[in-house]
Amino acid sequence: MKKNQNTTFREKMVNQLELPKDLMLGAAIVTVTGRREILITNYKGILEYEDSFIRIQTKNCRITISGAHLAIEYYTNEEMKIIGFLDTIQYES
């Protein structure tokens, strides 16, 4: 319970001070361009990688991208670009 209170306090401070959430909270930034590409910034790792889905771990959640002919075009320590035919993006706690 203390962790939730601390997280809530931190989020309130970031909001009140109008600080960038991606930097202060480690929030992932997901940028989707049409149904063909997605850019994810602030990810921690690749959990699963198949032609029909890719599961990514971020600091706060897991993100599953489903579709067809999915491929990771490139990745660095900070961001990755996924291409293919995107169907769904699912966030898991």
C-alpha positions in Angstrom: 0.0 0.0 0.0 2.9 2.3 0.7 4.1 1.9 -2.9 0.8 2.9 -4.3 0.7 6.0 -2.0 4.2 6.9 -3.1 3.4 6.4 -6.8 0.2 8.6 -6.4 2.2 11.3 -4.7 4.9 11.2 -7.3 2.3 11.4 -10.1 0.5 14.3 -8.4 3.9 16.2 -8.1 4.7 15.6 -11.7 1.3 16.9 -12.8 1.4 19.9 -10.5 4.9 20.9 -11.7 4.0 20.1 -15.3 7.1 17.9 -15.7 7.4 15.5 -18.6 5.9 12.1 -17.5 8.1 10.1 -19.7 11.2 11.4 -18.0 10.0 11.6 -14.4 7.9 8.5 -14.2 9.6 6.4 -16.9 6.3 6.2 -18.8 6.5 4.5 -22.2 5.7 6.7 -25.2 3.8 4.8 -27.9 3.5 6.5 -31.3 1.4 4.8 -34.0 1.5 5.8 -37.6 -1.5 4.4 -39.4 -1.7 0.7 -39.2 1.8 0.0 -40.5 4.3 1.2 -37.8 4.6 1.8 -34.1 7.5 3.5 -32.2 7.9 2.6 -28.6 10.2 4.8 -26.4 11.2 3.9 -22.8 10.9 0.2 -23.0 12.8 -2.3 -20.8 12.9 -5.4 -22.9 11.4 -7.7 -25.5 9.5 -10.6 -23.8 8.1 -12.4 -26.9 8.6 -11.9 -30.6 6.5 -13.8 -33.1 5.2 -13.0 -36.6 1.7 -12.3 -35.2 2.5 -10.6 -31.9 5.3 -8.8 -30.0 5.2 -8.4 -26.2 7.2 -5.6 -24.7 8.1 -4.9 -21.0 8.0 -1.3 -19.9 8.7 0.2 -16.5 5.0 0.3 -15.6 3.3 -2.4 -17.8 3.5 -4.9 -20.6 2.5 -3.9 -24.1 1.3 -6.5 -26.6 1.1 -5.6 -30.3 -0.9 -8.0 -32.4 -1.2 -8.2 -36.1 0.3 -9.9 -39.1 3.8 -9.9 -40.6 5.2 -8.0 -37.6 8.9 -7.3 -37.4 11.1 -5.1 -35.3 12.8 -2.8 -37.9 15.3 -1.5 -35.4 15.8 -1.1 -31.6 18.2 0.8 -29.4 18.5 1.0 -25.6 15.7 3.6 -25.6 13.4 3.0 -28.5 12.2 0.4 -31.1 10.2 0.5 -34.3 7.8 -2.2 -35.2 6.4 -2.6 -38.7 3.7 -4.8 -40.2 -0.1 -4.9 -40.3 -1.1 -3.7 -36.8 -4.5 -5.0 -35.4 -4.4 -4.3 -31.6 -2.3 -2.7 -28.9 -3.0 -4.1 -25.4 -1.7 -2.8 -22.1 -1.3 -5.3 -19.2 -0.5 -4.4 -15.6 
